[in-house]
Amino acid sequence: MNQNIMSTDEAKEVSVAELLEKLSSSERGLTDSEAKERLQKYGPNEITEKKTSVIVKLLGYFWGPIPWMIEVAAVLSAVLHRWEDFAIILALLLLNVTVGFWQEHKADNAIELLKQKLALKARVRRDNKWLEVSASEIVPGDVIRLRLGDIFPADVKLIDGDYLLVDESALTGESLPVEKHVPDVAYSGSVIRQGEMDALVVATGMNTFFGKTARLVEEAKTRSHFQKAVIKIGDYLIVFALALVAFTFLVVLFRHESMLEFFQFALVLLVAAIPAALPAVLSVSMAVGAITLARDGAIVSKLAAVEEMAGMDILCSDKTGTITKNELVLTEINPFKDFSENDVLLFASLASRGEDRDPIDDAILAGAKTMQGFSGLAKRYRILSFKPFDPVSKRTEATIEDPAGNRFLVTKGATQAISALLNSKVTMDSKVTPGSQVDEYINEFASRGYRALGVGRTDAHGSWHFAGLIALYDPPREDSAETIRTAQSMGVNVKMITGDHIAIAKEISRQVNLKSDIMLATSFLDVPDRKAEEIVENSDGFAQVFPEHKYHIVAVSYTHLRAHET
């Protein structure tokens, strides 16, 4: 497969018009013939992996120091017509091969099934018509339409439409959606939470941001600690057995004894020296572990991974969705003067709409349900009109009619947006204070890992009032702290890796019993290797991290550990 015309990073730096020219495309998209030609040239839009044939995989289990010795012993048994020994040795060899191959093949099938379930479709403009095609058929230069709920099938540059709210948590760990406009770039694997736009495909397959990360993982494959240990055992046994056989051979020559007796003795020696059952016992033990993990929904693609997990020294864990739930919850309400917590929550819920499936709306409505008598209170108000979140105004707004027939507006959104509705003053804490005090509340929330959301309403004269602030955050899973404590008690150094802001990372770290020495991902980039190793070793985690940073963190940690082992 050839390289794409240009990289995603290069596409960021040029205008839409320049990019269309470089990709030999237009806002009407490609023709069907052009798309087919490019599909041949650049290959399918897939994350490729090196496929090993079933035969090669099967034969691989017959290859290695211990299998070689078992095979030699089997051959000698056959030569000497020791058929019982031959049958037992061959059975042990085949048992090891069968268990290992069966478990790996089953895992491969499960992964392939998952891939088929996740196969994507894309709306693409070909011959000036909108078609739905398999995402694997997307090529650089295609114009695609993206809507709510879609997963970006490739790296793209947005060329038409108002805005998108994009969930990039799979790439960055950032739990809140990110706003995208023309001419922003968006990455493969991100999910659209709101909006609809047209986009120009820039990079596909392994040339996408996601694909490059997958390539790093592929290139990082090394021989496992388990494999090294077994090979080392096999090497020692081979040397020991061959030395004894050589010594015995010299003794037989010196005494002029029968060579047949020598071969019989050599067979006994080899069978005794070789732990013929070791591979089978290890494979069965790890297969049992893999089956146990499978019951909990984990797919073990390599049996050696079970032992590797048991022998790890450092665990680099994602925050979003691993340590935390990857869902926002309402955690605190800070009302201003003349308003109560119930008031703030009521106004915020009236300015929310559940059917939009917005994570902030979901958090507010879920929080409202937990407040006693709140559902009955909300039903007394009529929502006459609703304006969904707009990245320009950065807020939602609703027109409300109360039980007495009075009408007013409610809004929720970025605190700056709510402040901008006022006459540069905010009513709070029994006095009129500058809006800068709102920043103090926001900073105080941020220091605890919370995100601040402003809530406002109009009075009878149509003047806006800042009702209060709502704190939202992505909480840790219930079992995260205990799991981390258990790992630490077993000697595992747990480091948290996240794309979130450093203040949020430090607060979550504190809540799950990790230390709070969290560093920015940029702190170890472009520094000497030894200094980078020192930074990674002494830190408890990293914030504002991108996928390529994660790979670098693991690589530096691995290098540091190996250096201390030798």
C-alpha positions as CSV (number, residue, x, y, z in Angstrom):
1,M,0.0,0.0,0.0
2,N,1.4,3.4,-0.9
3,Q,1.6,6.4,1.3
4,N,-1.2,9.0,1.4
5,I,-0.8,12.2,-0.6
6,M,-0.1,14.2,2.6
7,S,-0.2,13.6,6.3
8,T,-2.8,14.8,8.7
9,D,-0.4,17.2,10.3
10,E,0.3,18.8,6.9
11,A,-3.4,19.1,6.3
12,K,-3.8,21.2,9.5
13,E,-1.5,23.8,8.1
14,V,-3.2,24.4,4.7
15,S,-6.5,26.0,3.8
16,V,-9.5,23.9,2.5
17,A,-9.0,25.3,-1.0
18,E,-5.3,24.3,-1.0
19,L,-6.0,20.9,0.4
20,L,-8.7,20.2,-2.2
21,E,-6.1,21.1,-4.9
22,K,-3.4,18.9,-3.4
23,L,-5.8,16.0,-3.1
24,S,-7.1,16.6,-6.7
25,S,-10.6,16.7,-5.3
26,S,-13.5,19.2,-5.0
27,E,-16.4,19.9,-2.7
28,R,-18.5,17.6,-4.9
29,G,-16.2,14.7,-4.1
30,L,-14.6,12.2,-6.4
31,T,-16.0,10.2,-9.3
32,D,-16.6,6.5,-8.9
33,S,-13.7,5.7,-11.2
34,E,-11.3,8.1,-9.3
35,A,-12.3,6.4,-6.1
36,K,-11.6,2.9,-7.4
37,E,-8.3,4.1,-8.8
38,R,-7.3,5.5,-5.4
39,L,-8.5,2.4,-3.6
40,Q,-6.0,0.4,-5.7
41,K,-3.3,2.9,-5.1
42,Y,-3.6,3.6,-1.4
43,G,-5.3,0.3,-0.3
44,P,-8.4,-0.2,1.9
45,N,-9.1,2.1,4.8
46,E,-8.3,-0.6,7.4
47,I,-5.9,-1.0,10.3
48,T,-3.8,-3.8,8.9
49,E,-1.9,-6.3,10.9
50,K,0.6,-8.9,9.9
51,K,-1.3,-12.2,9.3
52,T,0.4,-15.4,10.1
53,S,-1.0,-18.5,8.4
54,V,-2.5,-21.2,10.5
55,I,0.1,-23.7,9.4
56,V,3.0,-21.4,10.4
57,K,1.3,-20.8,13.8
58,L,0.9,-24.5,14.3
59,L,4.5,-25.3,13.3
60,G,5.7,-22.6,15.6
61,Y,4.7,-24.7,18.6
62,F,7.1,-27.4,17.4
63,W,10.0,-24.9,17.3
64,G,12.2,-24.0,20.2
65,P,14.9,-25.5,22.5
66,I,12.6,-27.7,24.6
67,P,10.4,-28.9,21.7
68,W,13.6,-29.8,19.8
69,M,14.9,-31.9,22.7
70,I,11.5,-33.6,23.0
71,E,11.5,-34.3,19.3
72,V,15.1,-35.7,19.4
73,A,14.0,-38.0,22.3
74,A,11.0,-39.2,20.3
75,V,13.2,-39.9,17.3
76,L,15.6,-41.9,19.4
77,S,12.7,-43.8,21.0
78,A,11.5,-44.8,17.5
79,V,15.0,-45.8,16.3
80,L,15.4,-48.0,19.3
81,H,11.8,-49.4,19.0
82,R,10.9,-48.1,22.4
83,W,7.3,-47.5,21.2
84,E,5.8,-46.9,24.7
85,D,8.3,-44.2,25.4
86,F,7.7,-42.8,21.9
87,A,4.0,-42.7,22.4
88,I,4.3,-40.9,25.8
89,I,6.8,-38.4,24.5
90,L,4.8,-37.6,21.4
91,A,1.6,-37.3,23.4
92,L,3.2,-34.7,25.7
93,L,4.5,-32.8,22.7
94,L,1.1,-32.8,20.9
95,L,-0.7,-31.8,24.2
96,N,1.4,-28.7,24.5
97,V,0.9,-27.8,20.8
98,T,-2.9,-28.4,21.0
99,V,-3.5,-26.4,24.1
100,G,-1.5,-23.4,23.0
101,F,-2.8,-23.4,19.4
102,W,-6.4,-23.9,20.4
103,Q,-6.4,-21.0,22.9
104,E,-4.7,-18.6,20.5
105,H,-7.0,-19.6,17.6
106,K,-10.1,-19.1,19.8
107,A,-8.9,-15.6,20.8
108,D,-8.2,-14.7,17.2
109,N,-11.7,-15.8,16.2
110,A,-13.2,-13.7,19.1
111,I,-11.2,-10.6,18.0
112,E,-12.3,-11.1,14.4
113,L,-15.9,-11.4,15.4
114,L,-15.6,-8.1,17.3
115,K,-14.1,-6.4,14.2
116,Q,-17.0,-7.6,12.1
117,K,-19.5,-6.2,14.6
118,L,-17.7,-2.9,14.6
119,A,-17.6,-2.7,10.8
120,L,-18.5,0.9,9.8
121,K,-20.5,2.5,7.0
122,A,-19.9,6.0,5.7
123,R,-21.9,8.5,3.6
124,V,-19.7,9.6,0.8
125,R,-20.2,11.9,-2.2
126,R,-19.4,10.1,-5.5
127,D,-20.4,11.3,-9.0
128,N,-22.1,14.2,-7.2
129,K,-24.5,11.8,-5.4
130,W,-24.6,10.7,-1.7
131,L,-24.0,7.0,-1.3
132,E,-23.5,4.7,1.7
133,V,-20.4,2.6,1.4
134,S,-18.2,0.5,3.7
135,A,-15.8,2.6,5.6
136,S,-13.0,0.4,4.2
137,E,-13.7,1.8,0.7
138,I,-13.0,5.5,1.8
139,V,-10.0,7.0,0.0
140,P,-8.1,10.3,0.4
141,G,-10.0,13.0,-1.5
142,D,-13.4,11.6,-0.7
143,V,-16.1,14.0,0.7
144,I,-18.1,12.4,3.5
145,R,-21.0,13.5,5.6
146,L,-20.8,13.2,9.4
147,R,-23.8,13.1,11.7
148,L,-24.7,12.6,15.4
149,G,-23.5,9.2,16.6
150,D,-21.1,8.6,13.7
151,I,-17.5,7.4,14.2
152,F,-15.0,9.1,12.1
153,P,-13.9,6.5,9.5
154,A,-10.6,8.3,8.7
155,D,-8.6,11.5,9.4
156,V,-10.5,14.4,7.9
157,K,-10.6,18.2,7.5
158,L,-14.0,19.8,8.0
159,I,-15.1,21.8,5.0
160,D,-18.8,22.6,5.4
161,G,-21.3,22.9,8.2
162,D,-21.8,24.8,11.5
163,Y,-20.0,22.7,14.1
164,L,-19.4,19.3,15.6
165,L,-19.0,18.2,19.2
166,V,-16.6,15.3,19.1
167,D,-15.7,12.7,21.7
168,E,-11.9,12.1,21.4
169,S,-11.6,10.1,24.7
170,A,-10.4,7.0,22.8
171,L,-7.4,9.1,21.6
172,T,-6.8,11.7,24.2
173,G,-8.6,10.5,27.4
174,E,-10.5,13.8,27.5
175,S,-13.9,13.0,28.8
176,L,-15.8,16.1,27.5
177,P,-16.6,16.5,23.8
178,V,-14.4,18.9,21.8
179,E,-15.8,21.6,19.5
180,K,-14.8,21.3,15.8
181,H,-15.4,23.9,13.1
182,V,-14.3,24.6,9.5
183,P,-11.3,24.1,8.9
184,D,-10.4,21.9,11.9
185,V,-9.0,18.4,11.6
186,A,-10.6,15.4,13.2
187,Y,-9.2,12.0,13.8
188,S,-10.3,8.5,13.0
189,G,-12.0,6.7,15.8
190,S,-13.5,9.8,17.4
191,V,-17.3,9.9,18.0
192,I,-19.7,12.7,17.0
193,R,-21.9,13.7,20.0
194,Q,-23.6,16.6,18.3
195,G,-23.9,18.4,14.9
196,E,-23.6,17.6,11.3
197,M,-20.8,18.6,8.8
198,D,-19.2,17.6,5.6
199,A,-15.5,16.6,5.6
200,L,-12.6,15.9,3.2
201,V,-10.8,12.7,3.8
202,V,-7.1,13.3,4.3
203,A,-5.6,10.1,5.5
204,T,-6.8,6.5,5.6
205,G,-5.8,3.1,7.1
206,M,-2.4,2.9,8.7
207,N,-1.7,6.6,7.7
208,T,-4.3,7.9,10.1
209,F,-3.4,9.1,13.6
210,F,-5.0,6.0,15.0
211,G,-3.2,3.8,12.5
212,K,0.2,5.3,13.3
213,T,-0.5,4.5,17.0
214,A,-1.4,0.9,16.0
215,R,1.9,0.6,14.1
216,L,3.8,1.7,17.2
217,V,2.2,-1.1,19.1
218,E,3.0,-3.6,16.3
219,E,6.7,-2.5,16.1
220,A,7.0,-2.7,19.9
221,K,6.5,-6.5,20.0
222,T,9.3,-8.1,21.9
223,R,9.9,-11.6,23.3
224,S,8.0,-12.0,26.5
225,H,9.6,-12.6,29.9
226,F,7.9,-16.0,30.0
227,Q,9.4,-17.0,26.6
228,K,12.8,-15.8,27.7
229,A,12.6,-17.9,30.9
230,V,11.5,-21.0,29.1
231,I,14.2,-20.6,26.4
232,K,16.8,-20.1,29.1
233,I,15.8,-23.3,30.9
234,G,15.9,-25.1,27.6
235,D,19.3,-23.8,26.8
236,Y,20.7,-24.9,30.1
237,L,19.2,-28.3,29.8
238,I,20.4,-28.8,26.2
239,V,24.0,-27.9,27.2
240,F,23.8,-30.1,30.2
241,A,22.3,-33.1,28.4
242,L,24.7,-32.8,25.4
243,A,27.7,-32.5,27.7
244,L,26.6,-35.7,29.4
245,V,25.9,-37.5,26.1
246,A,29.3,-36.4,24.8
247,F,31.1,-37.6,28.0
248,T,29.2,-40.9,27.8
249,F,30.2,-41.3,24.1
250,L,33.9,-40.8,25.0
251,V,33.6,-43.4,27.8
252,V,31.9,-45.9,25.4
253,L,34.7,-45.4,22.8
254,F,37.4,-45.8,25.5
255,R,35.8,-49.0,26.8
256,H,34.9,-50.3,23.3
257,E,31.3,-51.0,24.4
258,S,28.3,-51.5,22.2
259,M,27.0,-48.4,20.4
260,L,23.4,-49.7,20.8
261,E,23.8,-49.6,24.5
262,F,25.1,-46.0,24.1
263,F,22.0,-44.9,22.2
264,Q,19.8,-46.5,24.8
265,F,21.6,-44.7,27.5
266,A,21.5,-41.5,25.6
267,L,17.8,-41.8,25.2
268,V,17.3,-42.4,28.9
269,L,19.5,-39.4,29.6
270,L,17.7,-37.1,27.2
271,V,14.3,-38.2,28.5
272,A,15.4,-37.7,32.1
273,A,17.0,-34.3,31.4
274,I,14.2,-32.9,29.4
275,P,11.1,-31.6,31.3
276,A,8.9,-33.0,28.6
277,A,5.8,-32.1,30.5
278,L,6.9,-28.6,31.3
279,P,5.5,-26.9,28.2
280,A,2.2,-28.8,28.5
281,V,1.8,-28.0,32.2
282,L,2.6,-24.3,31.6
283,S,0.2,-24.1,28.6
284,V,-2.6,-25.8,30.5
285,S,-2.1,-23.6,33.5
286,M,-2.2,-20.4,31.4
287,A,-5.1,-21.7,29.4
288,V,-7.1,-22.1,32.7
289,G,-6.2,-18.5,33.5
290,A,-7.2,-17.3,30.1
291,I,-10.6,-19.1,30.4
292,T,-11.1,-17.5,33.8
293,L,-10.4,-14.1,32.4
294,A,-12.7,-14.8,29.4
295,R,-15.6,-15.2,31.8
296,D,-15.0,-11.6,32.9
297,G,-15.1,-10.4,29.3
298,A,-11.3,-10.3,28.7
299,I,-9.9,-11.8,25.5
300,V,-6.4,-13.3,25.9
301,S,-4.9,-13.4,22.4
302,K,-1.5,-14.7,23.6
303,L,-1.2,-17.3,26.4
304,A,2.1,-15.8,27.5
305,A,0.3,-12.5,28.3
306,V,-1.2,-14.2,31.4
307,E,2.2,-14.8,32.9
308,E,3.4,-11.4,31.7
309,M,0.7,-9.7,33.7
310,A,1.7,-11.6,36.8
311,G,5.3,-10.5,36.4
312,M,4.9,-6.8,35.6
313,D,6.7,-4.1,37.5
314,I,4.9,-1.0,36.2
315,L,1.3,-0.6,35.2
316,C,0.5,2.4,33.0
317,S,-3.3,2.8,33.2
318,D,-5.6,5.1,31.2
319,K,-7.7,7.3,33.4
320,T,-10.9,7.8,31.4
321,G,-13.0,4.7,31.2
322,T,-10.4,2.6,33.1
323,I,-9.9,4.3,36.5
324,T,-12.9,6.5,36.0
325,K,-16.4,5.7,34.6
326,N,-16.2,7.9,31.5
327,E,-19.4,9.5,32.4
328,L,-20.0,12.9,34.0
329,V,-21.9,13.2,37.3
330,L,-23.2,16.2,39.2
331,T,-21.1,16.5,42.3
332,E,-21.7,20.0,43.8
333,I,-24.0,23.0,43.5
334,N,-22.9,26.6,44.4
335,P,-25.9,28.9,44.5
336,F,-25.5,32.7,44.5
337,K,-27.6,35.2,46.5
338,D,-31.4,34.8,46.5
339,F,-31.1,31.3,44.9
340,S,-31.0,27.9,46.5
341,E,-29.4,24.7,45.3
342,N,-32.8,23.5,44.2
343,D,-33.3,26.6,42.2
344,V,-30.0,26.2,40.4
345,L,-30.7,22.5,39.7
346,L,-34.2,23.3,38.5
347,F,-33.0,26.0,36.1
348,A,-30.2,23.7,34.8
349,S,-32.6,20.8,34.2
350,L,-35.1,23.0,32.4
351,A,-32.2,24.1,30.2
352,S,-31.4,20.4,29.4
353,R,-32.9,17.9,27.0
354,G,-32.5,14.2,27.6
355,E,-33.1,13.1,24.0
356,D,-29.9,15.0,22.8
357,R,-27.8,12.4,24.7
358,D,-25.4,15.2,25.7
359,P,-23.1,14.1,28.5
360,I,-23.6,17.3,30.4
361,D,-27.4,17.2,30.0
362,D,-27.4,13.5,31.1
363,A,-25.4,14.4,34.2
364,I,-27.8,17.2,35.3
365,L,-30.9,15.2,34.6
366,A,-29.5,12.2,36.5
367,G,-28.6,14.5,39.4
368,A,-32.1,16.0,39.4
369,K,-33.7,12.6,39.7
370,T,-31.8,12.0,43.0
371,M,-33.2,15.1,44.7
372,Q,-36.4,14.3,46.7
373,G,-39.6,15.7,45.2
374,F,-37.7,17.3,42.3
375,S,-39.4,15.4,39.5
376,G,-42.8,16.6,40.6
377,L,-41.5,20.2,40.8
378,A,-40.1,20.1,37.3
379,K,-43.4,18.9,35.8
380,R,-45.1,22.0,37.0
381,Y,-43.1,24.1,34.5
382,R,-43.7,24.1,30.7
383,I,-40.9,24.3,28.3
384,L,-42.2,26.5,25.5
385,S,-39.0,26.5,23.3
386,F,-35.5,25.1,23.6
387,K,-32.3,26.2,21.9
388,P,-29.7,23.4,22.0
389,F,-26.0,24.0,22.7
390,D,-24.4,26.3,20.2
391,P,-20.6,26.5,20.1
392,V,-20.8,30.2,19.3
393,S,-22.9,31.2,22.3
394,K,-21.5,28.2,24.3
395,R,-24.8,27.7,26.2
396,T,-28.3,26.2,25.9
397,E,-31.4,28.3,26.5
398,A,-35.1,27.5,27.1
399,T,-38.3,29.6,27.4
400,I,-40.2,28.5,30.5
401,E,-43.8,29.1,31.8
402,D,-44.2,28.7,35.5
403,P,-47.5,27.4,37.2
404,A,-48.7,31.0,37.6
405,G,-48.4,31.6,33.8
406,N,-45.3,33.8,34.1
407,R,-42.6,33.4,31.4
408,F,-38.9,33.6,31.9
409,L,-35.7,32.3,30.3
410,V,-33.2,29.8,31.7
411,T,-29.7,29.0,30.4
412,K,-26.7,26.9,31.3
413,G,-23.3,26.8,29.7
414,A,-19.8,28.1,29.9
415,T,-19.4,30.5,32.9
416,Q,-18.0,33.2,30.6
417,A,-21.1,33.0,28.4
418,I,-23.4,33.3,31.4
419,S,-21.4,36.3,32.8
420,A,-21.6,38.0,29.3
421,L,-25.4,38.1,29.6
422,L,-25.1,40.3,32.7
423,N,-24.2,43.9,33.1
424,S,-20.6,42.9,34.2
425,K,-21.8,42.3,37.7
426,V,-22.9,39.1,39.4
427,T,-25.2,38.8,42.4
428,M,-23.8,36.4,45.0
429,D,-23.0,36.0,48.6
430,S,-25.3,38.9,49.8
431,K,-23.5,41.6,47.8
432,V,-22.8,42.6,44.2
433,T,-19.2,41.6,43.3
434,P,-17.2,41.7,40.1
435,G,-17.5,38.8,37.8
436,S,-13.8,38.0,38.6
437,Q,-15.0,36.3,41.8
438,V,-16.7,33.8,39.6
439,D,-13.2,32.9,38.4
440,E,-12.2,32.2,42.0
441,Y,-15.1,29.7,42.3
442,I,-14.1,28.1,39.0
443,N,-10.4,27.8,40.0
444,E,-11.5,26.3,43.3
445,F,-13.6,23.7,41.4
446,A,-10.7,23.0,39.0
447,S,-8.3,22.4,41.9
448,R,-10.6,19.5,43.0
449,G,-10.8,18.1,39.5
450,Y,-14.3,19.6,38.8
451,R,-15.6,21.3,35.7
452,A,-17.7,24.4,36.4
453,L,-21.0,25.0,34.6
454,G,-22.8,28.4,34.9
455,V,-26.6,28.6,35.3
456,G,-28.8,31.7,34.8
457,R,-32.3,32.9,34.5
458,T,-34.2,36.1,33.7
459,D,-36.5,38.0,36.1
460,A,-39.9,39.7,35.5
461,H,-38.1,42.6,33.7
462,G,-36.1,40.3,31.4
463,S,-32.8,41.0,33.2
464,W,-30.4,38.1,33.5
465,H,-29.2,36.8,36.9
466,F,-26.4,34.4,37.6
467,A,-28.1,31.7,39.7
468,G,-25.1,29.7,40.5
469,L,-22.4,27.2,39.5
470,I,-22.7,23.4,39.0
471,A,-19.6,21.2,39.4
472,L,-19.3,18.1,37.2
473,Y,-16.7,15.5,37.0
474,D,-15.9,12.0,35.8
475,P,-15.8,9.9,39.0
476,P,-13.5,6.9,39.7
477,R,-15.1,3.5,39.4
478,E,-16.2,2.0,42.8
479,D,-13.4,-0.6,42.7
480,S,-10.6,1.5,41.3
481,A,-9.0,2.5,44.6
482,E,-9.2,-1.1,46.0
483,T,-7.8,-2.5,42.7
484,I,-4.9,-0.1,42.7
485,R,-4.2,-0.8,46.4
486,T,-4.1,-4.5,45.6
487,A,-1.7,-4.0,42.7
488,Q,0.5,-1.8,44.9
489,S,0.6,-4.5,47.6
490,M,1.9,-6.9,45.0
491,G,4.8,-4.6,44.2
492,V,3.3,-3.0,41.0
493,N,4.0,0.7,40.5
494,V,0.8,2.1,39.1
495,K,1.0,5.3,36.9
496,M,-2.1,7.1,35.6
497,I,-2.0,8.4,32.0
498,T,-4.7,10.8,30.9
499,G,-5.4,13.5,28.3
500,D,-7.3,15.5,30.9
501,H,-6.1,18.7,32.5
502,I,-3.4,18.3,35.2
503,A,-5.6,19.6,38.0
504,I,-8.2,17.0,37.2
505,A,-5.6,14.3,37.0
506,K,-4.2,15.2,40.4
507,E,-7.6,15.1,42.1
508,I,-8.5,11.7,40.6
509,S,-5.1,10.4,41.5
510,R,-5.7,11.4,45.1
511,Q,-9.1,9.8,45.2
512,V,-7.8,6.4,44.1
513,N,-4.8,6.2,46.5
514,L,-2.2,7.3,43.9
515,K,0.3,9.9,44.7
516,S,-0.2,13.3,43.1
517,D,3.2,13.9,41.4
518,I,1.5,14.2,38.0
519,M,3.6,15.6,35.2
520,L,2.7,17.1,31.8
521,A,3.4,14.9,28.9
522,T,5.7,17.5,27.4
523,S,8.0,17.4,30.5
524,F,10.0,14.4,29.2
525,L,9.9,15.2,25.5
526,D,13.1,16.5,23.8
527,V,15.2,15.8,26.8
528,P,18.2,13.4,27.1
529,D,17.3,9.8,27.5
530,R,18.7,9.5,31.0
531,K,16.8,12.6,32.1
532,A,13.6,11.3,30.5
533,E,14.0,8.0,32.4
534,E,14.4,9.8,35.6
535,I,11.2,11.9,35.0
536,V,9.1,8.9,34.1
537,E,10.5,6.8,37.0
538,N,9.8,9.4,39.6
539,S,6.4,10.6,38.5
540,D,3.1,9.0,39.5
541,G,1.4,9.8,36.1
542,F,1.1,12.1,33.2
543,A,-1.6,14.5,32.1
544,Q,-2.5,16.1,28.7
545,V,-1.2,13.0,26.9
546,F,-1.6,11.9,23.3
547,P,-1.3,8.3,22.1
548,E,2.3,8.7,20.8
549,H,3.2,10.1,24.3
550,K,1.8,6.9,25.9
551,Y,4.0,4.7,23.7
552,H,7.0,6.9,24.6
553,I,6.2,6.6,28.4
554,V,6.1,2.8,28.2
555,A,9.2,2.6,26.1
556,V,11.2,4.8,28.5
557,S,9.9,2.8,31.5
558,Y,10.9,-0.5,29.8
559,T,14.4,0.8,28.9
560,H,14.9,1.9,32.5
561,L,13.8,-1.4,34.0
562,R,16.0,-3.4,31.6
563,A,19.0,-1.2,32.4
564,H,18.6,-2.0,36.1
565,E,18.2,-5.7,35.5
566,T,21.5,-6.0,33.7
